[in-house]
Amino acid sequence: MNVLKTMHCQPMEGQAPMNEVQISAHLARVPGWALVDGAIQKTFRFDDYHRTMAFVNALAWIAHREDHHPDLDVGYNRCTVRYRTHAVGGISVNDFICAARADALISD
């Protein structure tokens, strides 16, 4: 089990962003996610618009509960999710926690 999905986001103000080694180690724990332009991102694909929007709505609930909000690019049968922690000016563990929770929406 990916322990990240059981964790909760914490305030990050005043903390440093993860370095490349830390980011690489965490990316190994969330398959399919990649570092792209200073954020971690993954595209989820679905059979139809209804399933895409169900995923988006569930992800919105997670974002609300964790107070950590992704950038989303939504199409008919896909949703690209991007996480970056603005409070640290880069990537934090909160991004990986939410990535693991997004994965759990479709794998659990």
Beta strands, then each sheet from edge to edge (+ up, - down):
strand 1: 34-36
strand 2: 39-45
strand 3: 71-74
strand 4: 78-83
sheet 1: 1+ 2- 4+ 3-
end
